[in-house]
Amino acid sequence: MASAAGGCTPAPKALLAVERTDAGRARVLIAPCPEYDALQFSVSSSGGSVGHQRWALINDAMGGPLASVDLFSPPQGWSVTRSALSDLKGGREYTVKIDGAVRGRGLDGRLSFTPSQFDSLKPGRVIVTNGEDSKVIEKSEFMKKDAGRCA
């Protein structure tokens, strides 16, 4: 008679994190993944008095590395495809998404956070999604290379 051992597998490590810059703006960090090709990026708001709004980008080269995005300021080589959202006001929750691939295999990331989580961020700390929930961790922990996260 065969038996199976059960256990929980840890949630995959976050691909995205948001930090507060010295100027108080939001910057999204992309985990260091060798050979990661970022294709599309967006942030949307839900709830609040303005309903659903979105700011979206597309990589003009249709691939290539991306280390970070200062929200509402497209990185060089990226074009804005939607601009209904221009700051972190007017929504109850923000969701950041990135679509990309590693060696042709899709690898997408998603991160949700609230304005109060963002406003309370201290230097050296970032918001990440851990399974379904968001939490705050040390930026240095997020930036550690982890081949399992990038597979």
C-alpha positions in Angstrom: 0.0 0.0 0.0 1.5 3.3 -1.1 1.2 6.4 1.0 1.8 10.0 0.1 3.4 12.6 2.2 1.6 15.8 2.3 2.9 19.3 3.0 2.6 22.8 2.0 4.9 24.2 -0.7 6.1 27.7 -0.1 4.5 30.5 -2.1 6.7 31.6 -5.0 8.8 34.6 -4.3 7.5 37.9 -5.5 8.5 39.2 -8.9 7.5 42.8 -8.2 7.9 45.2 -5.2 7.0 48.8 -4.7 9.2 51.3 -2.8 8.8 54.9 -1.9 11.5 57.2 -3.4 13.2 60.0 -1.5 10.9 62.4 -3.3 7.8 60.4 -2.1 7.0 58.9 -5.5 6.3 55.2 -6.2 8.9 53.0 -7.9 8.2 49.4 -8.9 11.2 47.1 -8.7 11.4 44.0 -10.8 13.3 41.1 -9.2 16.7 40.3 -10.7 16.0 37.5 -13.1 18.7 36.7 -15.7 17.3 36.7 -19.2 14.0 38.2 -18.2 12.3 40.0 -21.1 9.7 42.5 -20.0 7.0 43.1 -22.6 4.1 45.0 -20.9 3.6 46.9 -17.6 0.5 48.5 -16.1 -0.9 49.9 -12.9 -4.6 50.2 -12.2 -6.8 51.6 -9.4 -10.0 50.2 -8.2 -12.7 51.7 -5.9 -12.7 55.1 -4.5 -14.5 58.0 -6.0 -13.0 57.7 -9.6 -13.7 54.0 -10.2 -11.3 51.9 -12.4 -8.4 53.8 -14.0 -5.2 52.5 -15.7 -1.7 53.5 -16.8 -0.1 51.1 -19.2 3.2 50.7 -21.1 4.5 48.5 -23.8 8.2 47.7 -24.5 8.9 49.3 -28.0 11.5 46.6 -28.6 9.1 43.8 -27.5 11.5 42.5 -25.0 14.6 43.2 -22.9 15.6 43.7 -19.3 13.8 46.1 -17.0 15.0 46.7 -13.4 12.4 49.3 -12.3 9.7 51.7 -13.3 9.0 55.1 -11.7 5.2 55.1 -11.8 3.7 57.5 -14.3 7.1 58.2 -16.0 7.8 55.6 -18.8 11.4 54.2 -18.9 13.4 54.8 -22.0 12.3 52.5 -24.8 8.8 52.1 -23.5 5.6 53.8 -24.8 2.5 54.7 -22.8 -0.6 52.9 -24.2 -3.1 54.1 -21.6 -2.9 57.2 -19.4 -6.2 57.5 -17.5 -4.3 57.1 -14.2 -1.6 59.7 -13.3 -1.0 59.4 -9.6 -1.7 57.3 -6.5 -4.7 59.3 -5.5 -8.4 58.5 -5.9 -8.3 54.7 -5.5 -8.6 52.3 -2.6 -6.2 49.7 -4.1 -3.6 49.7 -6.8 -2.6 46.7 -8.8 0.7 46.5 -10.7 1.1 43.9 -13.4 4.1 42.9 -15.6 4.0 40.5 -18.5 7.2 39.0 -19.7 9.2 35.8 -20.3 12.4 34.0 -19.5 13.9 32.1 -22.4 10.5 32.2 -24.2 8.5 30.9 -21.2 5.9 33.3 -19.8 6.7 34.8 -16.4 4.2 37.5 -15.2 4.0 39.3 -11.9 1.2 41.0 -10.0 1.3 43.2 -6.9 -1.6 45.0 -5.1 -1.3 47.6 -2.4 -3.2 50.4 -0.7 -2.3 54.1 -0.4 -2.0 53.7 3.4 0.6 50.8 2.9 2.5 53.0 0.5 2.4 56.1 2.6 3.8 54.2 5.6 6.8 52.7 3.8 10.1 53.5 5.4 13.5 53.8 3.6 14.9 50.4 2.7 11.5 48.6 2.9 9.2 47.5 0.0 5.7 46.1 -0.4 5.5 42.6 -2.0 2.7 40.2 -2.6 2.9 37.0 -0.6 0.4 34.6 -2.0 -2.9 36.6 -1.9 -1.8 39.2 0.7 0.7 42.1 0.6 3.4 42.6 3.2 6.3 44.8 3.8 9.9 43.4 3.8 13.5 44.6 3.5 14.4 45.7 0.0 17.7 43.8 0.3 15.7 40.6 0.9 13.6 41.2 -2.2 16.7 42.0 -4.4 18.4 38.7 -3.5 18.8 36.5 -6.6 16.7 33.4 -6.6 16.7 31.1 -9.6 13.5 29.4 -8.4 11.6 32.7 -8.6 12.7 33.2 -12.2 11.9 29.8 -13.6 
